[in-house]
Amino acid sequence: MAAPIEDYALLSDLATGPLISRSGSVDWLCFPRFDSPSVFAALLGNEDHGRWLLAPADPDAVVVSRQYLESTFVLETTWQTSTGQMRVTDLMPPGQGRSSLLRRVTGVQGTVSVRQELSIRPQYGAIVPWMSRIRKNTVPGSGDALLAMAGPDAWALQGPHLPEAHGHVRLGDFQVPAGESVDFELTWFPSYKEVPAPLDFDAALEETTRYWTRWGGNCRQDGIYGPAVKRSLLVLRALTHYETGGIVAAPTTSLPEDFGGSRNWDYRFCWLRDAALTLEAMLTHGYETEALKWRNWLLRALAGDPEDVQIMYGVAGERDLPERVLDHLPGYQDARPVRIGNAAVAQYQADVVGEVMVALERLRLAGGKEDTFSWALQRALLGFVEKHFDDKDFGLWEMRGTAQYFTHSRVMMWAAFDCGVRAVRDHGLPGPAEHWEELRRRLRSEIMERGFNAELNSFTQTYGGTQTDAALLALPQVGFLAYDDQHMLGTVAQLERELLTDEGLLLRYRTETGVDGLEPGEHPFLACSFWLVEQYARTHRQSDAGALMDRLVGFSNELGLLSEEYAPEDQRMAGNFPQAFSHLALVRAADAMHGVDLLSLAAQE
């Protein structure tokens, strides 16, 4: 059975992101890209679906420490056994185009017996590859290697003490005395090419550490939540492809939102919304170059007929992301189905263009220059919003029920036209500002009339409805009204009554209403509670903001990673992990706690 979600650590080479459990098992790895089929899928099943274990052979061994080297994704895990102490160092060299996972076992005290288990299972655990041992001197610069092949893909494990065949599993024990190290490297490569020569571990460690510390050293972050902000920004960078600039929502698929339930989705794709919010976060914290890379990914993904706009794309901008079920995988702790691909790609979500326009407006405020392509594309997107002015949509939460007029979506349409007007009035770009002002006015009037329930003194999830939605906390974030506007304060009060759990966390919405077309039941989304922190901080509820923020940051594991949801009754994480949306919301909340005004800060840059 897979470990608790919070027990996993993330590595990254800026192309993929394996997860390593506290017990030393690589239970999830997709080579060579985040969205490639996995070669280790024990996370969604068991060891028969693929994993790579390096841990003490002593069953009573305990982990005495686990940490990233400061500001990196170099993982160090120290074990204590009855015979001594050992340390495992795990890393992936970033941004080289080489798909390699390096692991070093170092003796610290005494002599420790180490157990290695390797089960390579391509295609999400469905295939047993052909494996053979390549003898010494047949691989330049190395000794023996284990070679696995399946169709176009091949994998090589290089290093001493290679595990031996036991059926379809490779097993082996070896001794590591104090002061000595044993290095291994697992590399993916096309099966028609030669086995790559192994990397020098020390050089790879130095280069990997230097890359991450240099990147993290550019972070502008202050206040008591500075370390959490920095780690969150590092996570966002780790989930971003080094060549394309696309950021995946998470490196995993089908970690359940409700344990044992069916709300299991593939998040290894790039949502326009996440890319836009990441652009804002990077701008705020000193990463202008990265912000431009995200902008360029956005523009490339959106290029073409606006009618073909999708809410998400592949890492390189791919459009075809068909959803299917992997019946051979039992799911994380029996949560079925396991899905790959995402059917929500075909949904119309009216808020997405607004998210993009808001981010690009903030980039302009920070001094970013538009070219003929970028501004022409934004004008075309505004034309798309106008063409679908009267259309219902499926909302921020990708409802799988019927399309409706979601208040949040209508506000984001308002924000799209508002940004268009600002681009013309404030930045001198060409465009029909008066026409966009009229559309903006019509939307505002409509939202106030149909999206606000006077009896509840609250905005509602849908026009004419009576339920609220945590997405309504975005209204002041995009300038639709002030954080302390009475309509907003009334909405917050209703959200607290309706969606705040007994544990003080905010649900997205009430799933039992059936609005999403799925079986009811899920845990609180962490992003929603971070939005509530922001709202509290902006309306002088500092005590409430601080208490909630402390609790949310405390849900991070010891490595500073957050999942999509948190199950307070079980005190465990739920949903895909680590989740970009949660870390983005943490950064916004910390900025609010520290008094950072995103709009004014962007204008000062």
LINSULCOR-V113902 format. One line per field, one symbol per residue. ss: DSSP state (H for helix, E for strand, L for the rest). burial: I if it has 16 or more other ideal C-beta (glycine too) atoms within 10 Angstrom, else O. A space follows every 10 residues. Layout:
# LINSULCOR-V113902
ss: ???
burial: ???
This chain:
# LINSULCOR-V113902
ss: LLLLHHHLEE LLLLLLLLEE LLLLEEEEEE LLLLLLLEEE LHHHLLHHHL EEEEEELLLL LEEEEEEELL LLLLEEEEEE LLLEEEEEEE ELLLLLLLEE EEEEEEEEEE EEEEEEEEEL LHHHHLLLLE EEEELLLLLL LLLLEEEEEE LLEEEEEEEL LLLEEELLEE EEEEEEEELL EEEEEEEEEE LLLLLLLLLL HHHHHHHHHH HHHHHHHLLL LLLLLHHHHH HHHHHHHHLE LLLLLLELLL LLELLLLLLL LLLLLELLLE EHHHHHHHHH HHHHLLLHHH HHHHHHHHHH HHLLLHHHLL LEELLLLLLL LLLEELLLLL LHHHLLLLEE LLHHHHLLLL LHHHHHHHHH HHHHHLLLLL LHHHHHHHHH HHHHHHHLLL LLELLLLLLL LLLELEHHHH HHHHHHHHHH HHHHHHHLLL LLHHHHHHHH HHHHHHHHHH LEELLLLEEL LELLLLLLLH HHHHLHHHLL LLLLLHHHHH HHHHHHHHLE LLLLLELLLL HHHLLLLLLL LLLEEHHHHH HHHHHHHHLL LHHHHHHHHH HHHHLLLLLL LLEEEEELLL LEEEEEELLH HHHHHHHHHH HHHLLLLHHH HHHHL
burial: OIIOIIIIII IIIIIIIIII IIIIIIIIII IIIIIIIIII IIIIIIIOII IIIIIIOIOO IOIOOIOIIO IIIIIIIIII IOIIIIIIII IIIIIIOIII IIIIIIIIOO OIIIIIIIII IIIIIIIIIO IOOIOOOOIO OIOIIIIIII OOIIIIIIIO IIIOOOOOOI OOOIOIOOOO OIIIIIIIIO IOOOIIOIIO IOOIIOIIIO IIOOIIOOIO IOOOIOOIII IIIIIIIIII IOOIIIIIII IIIIIIIIIO IIIIIIIIII IIIIIIIIII IIIIIIIIOI IIIIIOIIII IIOOOIOOII IIIIIIIIOO IOOOOIOOII IIOOIIOIII IIOIIOIIII IIIIIIIIII IIIIIIOIOI OOOIIOIIII IIOIIOOIOO OIIIIIIIIO OOOIIIIIII IIIIIIIIII IIIIOOOOIO IOIOOIIOII OOIIOIIOOI IIIOOIOIII IIIOIOIIII IIIIIIIIII IOIOOOIIII IIOIIOOIII OOOIIIIIIO IOOOIIOIOO OIIIIIIIII IIIIIIIIIO IOOIIIOIIO IIIOIIIOII IIIIIIIOOO OIIIIIIIII IIIIIIIIII IIIOOIOIOO IIOOO
